[in-house]
Amino acid sequence: MAADPGSGTYLYAVAAEEGQHRGGALPRGIAGGEVRAIGRAGLVAYVSSVPLDQFGEEPLRRSMEDLDWLEETARAHHRVVEAVAREVAVVPVRLVTVYSGDAQVGALLEERYEDFARALARVAGRQEWGVKVYAASGDEADEPGERRGRPAEAAASERATGGRGAEEDTAGEAGGAGKEPERPGTAYLKRRQQHIRGREEAWRQAGARAERIHGALSSIAVASRRHRAQDPQLSGRPESMLLNGAYLVDRERGEEFARAVEELREPGGDVQLTGPWAPYSFAVLDDDGGPREELT
């Protein structure tokens, strides 16, 4: 099936021609398009046609600001990539990679054959696993100047009296002639300092635990990569994320890797395992159309 006039060609993934997907019909792609294969230079590109009035440069710029549209598009993109990856080694392509037509995709396969072949060789027989490590609730160190847990009226009183707190103004009078009792404000500050030190130590220990987990899993994986920790708004969890790791693992060691994650779980905090996935983190396309590998 050729691309329709007035449409663009959306690229999902690239595989080697001898190992191309032969497991039956692939799921529908972006905008419900039928996925087809373009073969050239010993490679196969998996593509579908998309209307340029939605996927041209200007419409895409507007659509990329719509989170609902992005989520729906990403789901369709990943469904196609995962379906192909279940059968063969693939180089997944960056989300919303659109070319002017099939001919331009064919030219890409010819021009960048060596790059694609190198990336495919690296991921052949391997899968990507994801591991996220979260701090235990309450492990986060206090931010500077934070007054969490102190009544608002106490903080306001402290500001009004130059940092002493209203209770300190009368503490000396109540103490009489004997030894002056510890002022309530001083006692509060001591407790506060102890609390901060305790939380900072817990945070350090949680960070060290995440590093141990990353090191142990990296020893099983062929390659690993640390992604930026997700904000709670993205992760959907209130706890801080300490590790957002991706691991390229030989298929035959997948069960071993999953067992290792289970064995690394400890009381306090949480370890989340996802996958296996197509190797998005280890063989993707750069903006110029060439694959890149970002490894640690």
N, C-alpha and C positions, 0 to 999 in steps of 0.2 A: 504494500500500500504506500503510495507516494504522498508527500506533503501536499496539502491543498493550497491553491493559489491564495495569496493574501494572508498566509499563516506563517508562523515561525516554527522552528524545530527545537523542542525542549529536550535537553540531554540529561539522562539520569545516571548512567554508569557505562564503563568500558570494560570489556573482557577480551580474552584471547579467542580467536576464531575457532581453534580446535576444541575449546572448552565451552563454547557458547551454550546458553540455556536451551534445553530440549525437553523440559518437563511440562509441556503443554502451554495453554494460553496464560499469559501474564495478566495480573490485575489491571484494571483501567487506570490510566495515569492522570495527570493534571487536567482539570476541566473535563474529565470523563473521556479523554482521548485514548485511542487504541495504541498500545505500545508495539513498536516494530523494531527490527534490527537493521543497521546499516553496516555492511562489511567492507573493509578496505585495509590493505597492507597487513593482512593477518590479524586484524583486530575487529571487534564488533562493538558498535555503539548502540545502546538502547535508548530510543527516542520516542516522542509522540508529537503530533502537531498541536499548536496552541494558537488561538486567534491573536493577531497583533494589536487589535483594538483593546485587548486586556493585558497582553504581555509585551507590547512595545515599550520603548524606553520611558516615555512620559507616564502611561498608565501604570507601569510597574513601580515607578517612584511613588505614586500615590498609594498603590495597594500595599507596598511594604510597610506603610505606617498603620495598617489595619491589622491588629493582632489576631482577630478571628480569621481573616483571610490567610494570614501567614500560617496559622495553626492548621487550617484545612489543607493548604498547599503542601506543607511539610509532611503531613500524614500521607497524602497521595504519593509524594516523592519517595518517602521511605518504604511504602508498601511495595513499590516497583523494585527498588534497590534490594530489599530483603528477599523478595521472591527470586530474583536472579542469583543473589549470593548464596541461597540454599543449595544451588546446583553447581556453581562455578566460582572461581576467584574473580573478584571485581574491583575496579577502582571507582568508588562512588564519586559523583560530581557534586560540586557545591550547589546548594539550593538555588533555584531560579536561574539556571544557566540556559540562555535562549540564543539560538543562532538564526541567521536569516533564512536558512533552508538546509536541506539534506546535503547539498554539495559542499557547503561550508564545514559541516561536520565531517564529511569524508576527507576533506583537505586537512582538517585537524588531525585525523588518525594517521595520515601519511607524514605530516610534518613533525609530529611529536611521537612517532612510533617508539623510538628508543626510550623516551621517558616513561611512556605507558608500560612498555615491556619490563623495564626495571622495577616499576612499582608493582606490577602484577606478580613478578617473581618473588618480591618480598612478602606479599600477603597470601600467596598460594598455600592452601592447606591450613590457614590460620583464621582465627576469629578475634573480634574485639570484645573484651569484657569491661564493664565499668564498676568502679567501687567508690562509694561515698562514705566518708567517716564524719559523724556529727559529735559535737561536744555533748556531755551530759547536761541536763537542765541545771542552770546555776553555775556552770563552770566558767562562763565568760567573765573576764576581768572587767571591773568597773571602768567606765570612761572617765576621763578627768573631770572633776567638778560635779560628777553625778551624785544625786542625793537619794538614790533609790531606797525605799523602805523607811525614810524619815518623814514624819508628818509634815504636811505643807505649812501648818501654822508655826512649827518649830523653826523651819528654814526661814520663814518670813521674819520671825522674831530675831533671828541671828543677824539678818541683813539690817534690821532697824537699829540694832544696838552695836553696830560696828564689829560684828563677828563674835560677841561674847555670849549672846543669848540672854533673854530676859531673866531666866532663872539665876544667872550668875550674879545679877545685880543685888539679889537679896541673900545669896548664900553666905556671904561674910557676916551679915548681921545675924543670921540664924545660928552661926557657929558659936557665939559667946566668946568667953575669954580663953577657952582652952584651945587645943590644936584645931586649926581650921579644917573642916571636912573637905574632901575632894569635891570640887565644884561639879555640878551635873554636866556642864558643857565640856569640862576636861574629861570626865568619864566617858562621855559620848564620843569624843574625838579618839580616845584610846580604843574603844570598841570598834570604831569605824576603821582605824588603821589596821587592827587585827583582821577585821573582815576583808579588807582590800588585799592584805598580804596573803590570806588564805585563798582567796579567789584567784589571785595571780599565780600562786603555786599550782592550784588545780588546773589553770589554763596551760601552764608550762607542761605539766604532766600529760594533759590531753594532747598537746601538740607533739610531744615526744612519742606518745602511743601511735599517733597517726603516721609519724615518720617510720616507726618500726613496721607497721602494717604495709606501708608503701615499699619498704625495702624487701620484706619477705615475699610480697607478690611479684615484685620486679625480678626476683631471682628465678621465678617460674616462667615468666613471660619472655618472649623474644625481644620485645621492646615495650617501653612504657612512656606515658606522657601525662603530665599534670596539667589539667585544665584549671582555669580560674574558679575559685570557690563561688558557688551561687549565693546570691542574696536570698534571705528567707522568703521574699515575695515571689521568687522564681522557684525555689525548692519546695515551697508550700509547707515548710516546717519552721517552728520558732527557734530551734537550736541553731547555733553557728556551725557551718560546714568547715571542717578542718582539712579534708582531702577530697578532691574530685579527680580521681585517677582513671586513666584508660590504659588497658593492657592488651597487647597483641600476643595471643596464645595459640600454640599448635593445637589443632582440633583434638588430637589424641590425648592432650593434657588438660582438656577442658574440665573434666570431672575432678582431676587433681587440684586445679586452680580453685574450683568452687569449694572443695573440702578445706583447702587452706584458709579461705575466707571464714568459714564456719569456725575453724580452730583458733582464729585470731580474735574472735569476739570475746570481749571481757565485760565484767559488770561496769556499768557507767558508760554512757555514750552509746552510739549505735553505728553499726556497719551495714551498709546497704549494697547488695550485689545486683547488677543488671547485666543482661546479655544472655547468650552471645549475640553479637551484632555483626553486620558488615563492617569492615575496617575503616570507618569514617575518619578516625583520628590519625591514621598512618598512611593513607594514600588518597588524597583528595586533590581537586583541581584548583590551582591558583587562578587569579583574575586573568592572567594572560593565556589560560587554557592548558598550561602544563601542570603535571602532577607534582605535588610536593610532599615531603615526609618530615614531620616534626617530631623528633624523638628525644627522650632524655636518657 
